[in-house]
Amino acid sequence: MKNKGCPEEYPITLKVNGYEVAVFQLTNQDLEDWAYGYLFSEGLIDKAEDIVTLLVDEEYGEIRVELNSEIDAEKMLNKKKHYTAGCGRGVTFFSMTDVKAFNKISNDRTYKLSYLLKKQAEFARNSPLYLETGGMHGACIIDQTGAMVIREDIGRHNAVDKAIGYAVRNQLNPDSLILLTTGRVSYEMLSKAAKFGFATIGSRTAATKQAVQLAKYLNIEVVGYLRGKMAMIYTSKGRVIEDVSNPTMGAQPNLMVLS
């Protein structure tokens, strides 16, 4: 077996209005996107313009952010912290009860299962850090034209924050977007997607019971185990169509639906 390079991770301190939020283990790439995505996902900003300045200081391992003076960052940052599961351990200020208060998704855009499988495979082929090391997670945003934006990180939730940060900075409309991830969809991953407004989330692996419960409550479609010609639809919101004959996919995909 050919040796691959080792995945890299760096301790990076996030400071907001002079307040140290936490030290995060991150891959040193697309850090501005990560900061925008994390701050949006955690409710500290609603739009890119809420950030007055953002400095990535690689020498000191810090990201320093100044927010609009109208935002009470201290109040939010003093909430109870919840540490996330998995690699590149992070921190969230939203409990499951908080997430249930998010707006429910009303988007009824549908997608063929074969399309999601095709895009997941394309996503995998275009993830350079994973292909180089074999030890990276990725997140991918797909727009209505099929164009993809991919972000990678040692942590699955960090990769999702990077993708969301790109969308926030570019003022993308969630109604026309799909979110794909390589990582397990846990409740904090689901909360990030819900906060931005994704209606359909796909993963190459599983979703947790708590994430599925939240997805059903918030009307989000979650599709797991997108691999080859198989998938598992956890939520049955009607956004994924099982197309039984698709010349680009070959044989009928194996589909399991959990109601």
C-alpha positions as a Markdown table, in Angstrom:
| # | Residue | x | y | z |
|---|---|---|---|---|
| 1 | Met | 0.0 | 0.0 | 0.0 |
| 2 | Lys | 1.4 | 3.4 | -1.0 |
| 3 | Asn | 2.1 | 5.7 | 2.0 |
| 4 | Lys | -0.1 | 8.7 | 2.3 |
| 5 | Gly | 0.7 | 11.9 | 4.0 |
| 6 | Cys | -0.6 | 12.4 | 7.6 |
| 7 | Pro | -3.6 | 14.7 | 8.2 |
| 8 | Glu | -2.6 | 17.9 | 9.9 |
| 9 | Glu | -4.4 | 19.7 | 12.7 |
| 10 | Tyr | -3.6 | 22.9 | 14.5 |
| 11 | Pro | -4.8 | 24.4 | 17.8 |
| 12 | Ile | -6.4 | 27.8 | 16.9 |
| 13 | Thr | -7.9 | 30.1 | 19.4 |
| 14 | Leu | -11.0 | 32.0 | 18.4 |
| 15 | Lys | -11.5 | 35.4 | 20.1 |
| 16 | Val | -14.6 | 37.4 | 19.6 |
| 17 | Asn | -14.7 | 41.1 | 20.8 |
| 18 | Gly | -11.7 | 40.2 | 22.9 |
| 19 | Tyr | -13.4 | 37.2 | 24.5 |
| 20 | Glu | -11.7 | 33.8 | 24.1 |
| 21 | Val | -14.4 | 31.4 | 22.9 |
| 22 | Ala | -12.2 | 28.2 | 22.9 |
| 23 | Val | -9.2 | 26.6 | 21.3 |
| 24 | Phe | -10.2 | 24.5 | 18.3 |
| 25 | Gln | -8.3 | 21.8 | 16.5 |
| 26 | Leu | -8.5 | 22.8 | 12.8 |
| 27 | Thr | -6.9 | 22.1 | 9.5 |
| 28 | Asn | -5.1 | 25.2 | 8.4 |
| 29 | Gln | -7.2 | 25.9 | 5.3 |
| 30 | Asp | -10.2 | 28.1 | 4.6 |
| 31 | Leu | -10.1 | 29.5 | 8.2 |
| 32 | Glu | -12.0 | 32.7 | 7.3 |
| 33 | Asp | -14.9 | 30.5 | 6.0 |
| 34 | Trp | -14.7 | 28.4 | 9.2 |
| 35 | Ala | -15.0 | 31.5 | 11.4 |
| 36 | Tyr | -17.9 | 32.9 | 9.5 |
| 37 | Gly | -19.6 | 29.5 | 9.5 |
| 38 | Tyr | -19.0 | 28.8 | 13.2 |
| 39 | Leu | -20.2 | 32.3 | 14.3 |
| 40 | Phe | -23.3 | 32.0 | 12.1 |
| 41 | Ser | -24.1 | 28.4 | 13.2 |
| 42 | Glu | -23.8 | 29.5 | 16.8 |
| 43 | Gly | -26.1 | 32.5 | 16.4 |
| 44 | Leu | -23.5 | 35.1 | 17.0 |
| 45 | Ile | -24.0 | 36.6 | 13.5 |
| 46 | Asp | -27.0 | 36.6 | 11.1 |
| 47 | Lys | -25.1 | 37.8 | 8.0 |
| 48 | Ala | -21.6 | 38.4 | 6.9 |
| 49 | Glu | -21.9 | 42.2 | 7.5 |
| 50 | Asp | -22.2 | 41.6 | 11.2 |
| 51 | Ile | -18.5 | 41.0 | 11.3 |
| 52 | Val | -16.6 | 44.3 | 11.3 |
| 53 | Thr | -13.1 | 42.8 | 11.1 |
| 54 | Leu | -11.6 | 39.3 | 11.0 |
| 55 | Leu | -7.9 | 38.6 | 11.3 |
| 56 | Val | -6.3 | 35.1 | 10.9 |
| 57 | Asp | -3.0 | 35.4 | 12.8 |
| 58 | Glu | -1.1 | 32.2 | 11.9 |
| 59 | Glu | 2.0 | 33.2 | 13.9 |
| 60 | Tyr | 0.0 | 33.2 | 17.2 |
| 61 | Gly | -2.5 | 30.6 | 16.2 |
| 62 | Glu | -5.5 | 33.0 | 16.7 |
| 63 | Ile | -8.5 | 34.2 | 14.8 |
| 64 | Arg | -9.6 | 37.6 | 16.1 |
| 65 | Val | -13.1 | 38.8 | 15.3 |
| 66 | Glu | -14.8 | 42.1 | 16.0 |
| 67 | Leu | -18.5 | 42.1 | 15.7 |
| 68 | Asn | -21.0 | 44.9 | 15.2 |
| 69 | Ser | -21.4 | 46.7 | 18.4 |
| 70 | Glu | -25.1 | 46.1 | 18.4 |
| 71 | Ile | -24.5 | 42.3 | 18.9 |
| 72 | Asp | -24.3 | 41.2 | 22.5 |
| 73 | Ala | -21.6 | 38.6 | 22.0 |
| 74 | Glu | -20.8 | 38.3 | 25.7 |
| 75 | Lys | -24.3 | 37.2 | 26.6 |
| 76 | Met | -24.2 | 34.4 | 24.0 |
| 77 | Leu | -20.7 | 33.3 | 24.9 |
| 78 | Asn | -21.6 | 33.0 | 28.5 |
| 79 | Lys | -24.2 | 30.4 | 27.8 |
| 80 | Lys | -23.5 | 26.8 | 28.8 |
| 81 | Lys | -21.1 | 25.1 | 26.4 |
| 82 | His | -21.7 | 21.6 | 24.8 |
| 83 | Tyr | -18.7 | 19.8 | 23.6 |
| 84 | Thr | -19.2 | 18.0 | 20.3 |
| 85 | Ala | -18.4 | 14.4 | 19.6 |
| 86 | Gly | -15.8 | 13.1 | 17.1 |
| 87 | Cys | -12.5 | 14.2 | 15.7 |
| 88 | Gly | -11.4 | 17.8 | 15.8 |
| 89 | Arg | -13.5 | 18.3 | 18.9 |
| 90 | Gly | -15.5 | 21.5 | 19.0 |
| 91 | Val | -17.9 | 23.4 | 21.1 |
| 92 | Thr | -21.5 | 24.5 | 20.6 |
| 93 | Phe | -23.7 | 26.9 | 22.6 |
| 94 | Phe | -27.0 | 25.3 | 21.3 |
| 95 | Ser | -28.7 | 22.4 | 23.2 |
| 96 | Met | -31.2 | 20.1 | 21.5 |
| 97 | Thr | -34.0 | 22.3 | 23.1 |
| 98 | Asp | -32.5 | 25.4 | 21.5 |
| 99 | Val | -32.4 | 23.7 | 18.1 |
| 100 | Lys | -36.1 | 22.8 | 18.3 |
| 101 | Ala | -36.8 | 26.5 | 18.4 |
| 102 | Phe | -35.2 | 27.0 | 14.9 |
| 103 | Asn | -37.5 | 27.8 | 12.0 |
| 104 | Lys | -39.0 | 24.7 | 10.4 |
| 105 | Ile | -38.1 | 24.1 | 6.8 |
| 106 | Ser | -40.8 | 24.6 | 4.2 |
| 107 | Asn | -38.8 | 23.9 | 1.0 |
| 108 | Asp | -40.4 | 21.2 | -1.1 |
| 109 | Arg | -37.6 | 20.9 | -3.8 |
| 110 | Thr | -37.1 | 17.2 | -4.7 |
| 111 | Tyr | -34.1 | 15.3 | -6.0 |
| 112 | Lys | -33.6 | 11.9 | -7.5 |
| 113 | Leu | -31.7 | 9.4 | -5.4 |
| 114 | Ser | -29.4 | 8.7 | -8.4 |
| 115 | Tyr | -28.5 | 12.4 | -8.5 |
| 116 | Leu | -27.5 | 12.4 | -4.8 |
| 117 | Leu | -25.4 | 9.2 | -5.3 |
| 118 | Lys | -23.7 | 10.7 | -8.4 |
| 119 | Lys | -22.9 | 14.0 | -6.6 |
| 120 | Gln | -21.6 | 12.1 | -3.5 |
| 121 | Ala | -19.2 | 10.2 | -5.8 |
| 122 | Glu | -18.1 | 13.4 | -7.5 |
| 123 | Phe | -17.6 | 15.0 | -4.1 |
| 124 | Ala | -15.3 | 12.1 | -3.1 |
| 125 | Arg | -13.2 | 12.4 | -6.3 |
| 126 | Asn | -12.7 | 16.1 | -5.8 |
| 127 | Ser | -11.6 | 16.2 | -2.1 |
| 128 | Pro | -7.8 | 16.7 | -2.4 |
| 129 | Leu | -6.9 | 16.5 | 1.3 |
| 130 | Tyr | -8.7 | 13.3 | 1.7 |
| 131 | Leu | -7.1 | 11.8 | -1.4 |
| 132 | Glu | -3.7 | 12.9 | -0.1 |
| 133 | Thr | -4.0 | 11.7 | 3.4 |
| 134 | Gly | -7.0 | 9.3 | 3.7 |
| 135 | Gly | -7.9 | 11.0 | 7.0 |
| 136 | Met | -9.9 | 14.1 | 6.3 |
| 137 | His | -13.6 | 15.0 | 6.5 |
| 138 | Gly | -15.4 | 17.1 | 3.9 |
| 139 | Ala | -18.5 | 19.0 | 3.4 |
| 140 | Cys | -20.0 | 20.0 | 0.0 |
| 141 | Ile | -22.6 | 22.5 | -1.0 |
| 142 | Ile | -24.4 | 21.8 | -4.3 |
| 143 | Asp | -26.4 | 24.5 | -6.1 |
| 144 | Gln | -29.3 | 24.2 | -8.5 |
| 145 | Thr | -26.9 | 24.0 | -11.5 |
| 146 | Gly | -25.0 | 21.1 | -9.9 |
| 147 | Ala | -22.0 | 23.2 | -9.1 |
| 148 | Met | -20.1 | 22.1 | -6.0 |
| 149 | Val | -18.1 | 23.9 | -3.3 |
| 150 | Ile | -16.1 | 21.6 | -1.2 |
| 151 | Arg | -14.4 | 22.3 | 2.1 |
| 152 | Glu | -12.2 | 19.9 | 4.1 |
| 153 | Asp | -11.0 | 19.6 | 7.7 |
| 154 | Ile | -9.8 | 17.1 | 10.3 |
| 155 | Gly | -13.2 | 17.6 | 12.0 |
| 156 | Arg | -16.5 | 16.8 | 10.3 |
| 157 | His | -18.3 | 19.7 | 12.0 |
| 158 | Asn | -15.4 | 22.1 | 11.2 |
| 159 | Ala | -15.8 | 21.1 | 7.5 |
| 160 | Val | -19.5 | 21.9 | 7.7 |
| 161 | Asp | -18.8 | 25.2 | 9.3 |
| 162 | Lys | -16.4 | 26.0 | 6.5 |
| 163 | Ala | -19.0 | 25.2 | 3.8 |
| 164 | Ile | -21.7 | 27.2 | 5.7 |
| 165 | Gly | -19.2 | 30.1 | 6.1 |
| 166 | Tyr | -18.6 | 30.1 | 2.3 |
| 167 | Ala | -22.4 | 30.3 | 1.8 |
| 168 | Val | -22.9 | 33.1 | 4.3 |
| 169 | Arg | -20.0 | 35.2 | 2.8 |
| 170 | Asn | -21.5 | 34.8 | -0.6 |
| 171 | Gln | -25.1 | 35.3 | 0.4 |
| 172 | Leu | -26.3 | 32.0 | -1.0 |
| 173 | Asn | -29.9 | 31.1 | -0.8 |
| 174 | Pro | -30.4 | 27.8 | 1.2 |
| 175 | Asp | -33.6 | 27.0 | -0.8 |
| 176 | Ser | -31.6 | 25.9 | -3.8 |
| 177 | Leu | -28.8 | 24.1 | -2.0 |
| 178 | Ile | -28.0 | 20.5 | -0.9 |
| 179 | Leu | -25.5 | 19.8 | 1.9 |
| 180 | Leu | -23.4 | 16.7 | 1.7 |
| 181 | Thr | -20.9 | 15.5 | 4.3 |
| 182 | Thr | -18.5 | 12.6 | 4.8 |
| 183 | Gly | -19.1 | 12.5 | 8.5 |
| 184 | Arg | -21.8 | 11.2 | 10.8 |
| 185 | Val | -24.8 | 13.4 | 11.1 |
| 186 | Ser | -25.1 | 14.1 | 14.9 |
| 187 | Tyr | -27.4 | 16.6 | 16.6 |
| 188 | Glu | -24.8 | 19.4 | 16.4 |
| 189 | Met | -24.3 | 18.7 | 12.7 |
| 190 | Leu | -28.0 | 18.8 | 12.1 |
| 191 | Ser | -28.3 | 22.0 | 14.1 |
| 192 | Lys | -25.7 | 23.7 | 11.9 |
| 193 | Ala | -27.6 | 22.7 | 8.8 |
| 194 | Ala | -30.9 | 23.7 | 10.2 |
| 195 | Lys | -29.6 | 27.1 | 11.3 |
| 196 | Phe | -28.6 | 27.9 | 7.7 |
| 197 | Gly | -31.8 | 26.4 | 6.3 |
| 198 | Phe | -30.7 | 23.3 | 4.3 |
| 199 | Ala | -33.7 | 21.2 | 3.5 |
| 200 | Thr | -31.8 | 18.1 | 2.3 |
| 201 | Ile | -28.7 | 16.7 | 3.9 |
| 202 | Gly | -26.7 | 13.7 | 2.6 |
| 203 | Ser | -23.9 | 11.7 | 4.2 |
| 204 | Arg | -21.8 | 8.7 | 3.3 |
| 205 | Thr | -22.3 | 7.4 | 6.8 |
| 206 | Ala | -25.0 | 7.3 | 9.5 |
| 207 | Ala | -27.2 | 9.8 | 11.3 |
| 208 | Thr | -27.7 | 9.5 | 15.1 |
| 209 | Lys | -31.1 | 9.0 | 16.7 |
| 210 | Gln | -31.1 | 12.5 | 18.1 |
| 211 | Ala | -30.3 | 14.0 | 14.7 |
| 212 | Val | -33.1 | 12.1 | 13.1 |
| 213 | Gln | -35.6 | 13.2 | 15.7 |
| 214 | Leu | -34.6 | 16.8 | 15.2 |
| 215 | Ala | -34.7 | 16.5 | 11.5 |
| 216 | Lys | -38.2 | 15.1 | 11.6 |
| 217 | Tyr | -39.3 | 17.9 | 13.9 |
| 218 | Leu | -37.7 | 20.6 | 11.7 |
| 219 | Asn | -38.9 | 19.0 | 8.4 |
| 220 | Ile | -35.4 | 18.3 | 7.1 |
| 221 | Glu | -34.6 | 15.3 | 4.8 |
| 222 | Val | -31.6 | 13.3 | 6.0 |
| 223 | Val | -30.1 | 10.6 | 3.7 |
| 224 | Gly | -27.3 | 8.4 | 5.0 |
| 225 | Tyr | -25.0 | 5.7 | 3.6 |
| 226 | Leu | -24.8 | 7.4 | 0.2 |
| 227 | Arg | -22.4 | 4.9 | -1.3 |
| 228 | Gly | -22.3 | 3.3 | -4.7 |
| 229 | Lys | -25.9 | 2.3 | -5.4 |
| 230 | Met | -27.3 | 2.3 | -1.9 |
| 231 | Ala | -28.7 | 4.8 | 0.6 |
| 232 | Met | -30.8 | 5.1 | 3.7 |
| 233 | Ile | -33.5 | 7.7 | 3.9 |
| 234 | Tyr | -34.1 | 8.4 | 7.6 |
| 235 | Thr | -36.9 | 11.0 | 7.5 |
| 236 | Ser | -39.4 | 10.4 | 4.7 |
| 237 | Lys | -40.1 | 14.0 | 3.9 |
| 238 | Gly | -40.7 | 13.2 | 0.2 |
| 239 | Arg | -37.7 | 15.2 | -1.1 |
| 240 | Val | -35.8 | 12.2 | -2.4 |
| 241 | Ile | -37.3 | 10.2 | -5.3 |
| 242 | Glu | -36.3 | 6.6 | -5.9 |
| 243 | Asp | -35.8 | 6.5 | -9.6 |
| 244 | Val | -35.8 | 2.9 | -10.5 |
| 245 | Ser | -34.2 | 3.1 | -13.9 |
| 246 | Asn | -31.4 | 5.6 | -14.5 |
| 247 | Pro | -28.9 | 4.9 | -17.4 |
| 248 | Thr | -26.2 | 6.9 | -15.7 |
| 249 | Met | -26.4 | 4.8 | -12.5 |
| 250 | Gly | -26.9 | 1.3 | -14.0 |
| 251 | Ala | -28.9 | -1.0 | -11.8 |
| 252 | Gln | -31.6 | 0.1 | -9.4 |
| 253 | Pro | -30.1 | 1.5 | -6.1 |
| 254 | Asn | -30.7 | -0.3 | -2.9 |
| 255 | Leu | -32.9 | 1.9 | -0.8 |
| 256 | Met | -34.0 | 1.6 | 2.8 |
| 257 | Val | -36.5 | 4.1 | 4.2 |
| 258 | Leu | -37.0 | 4.5 | 7.9 |
| 259 | Ser | -40.3 | 6.1 | 8.8 |
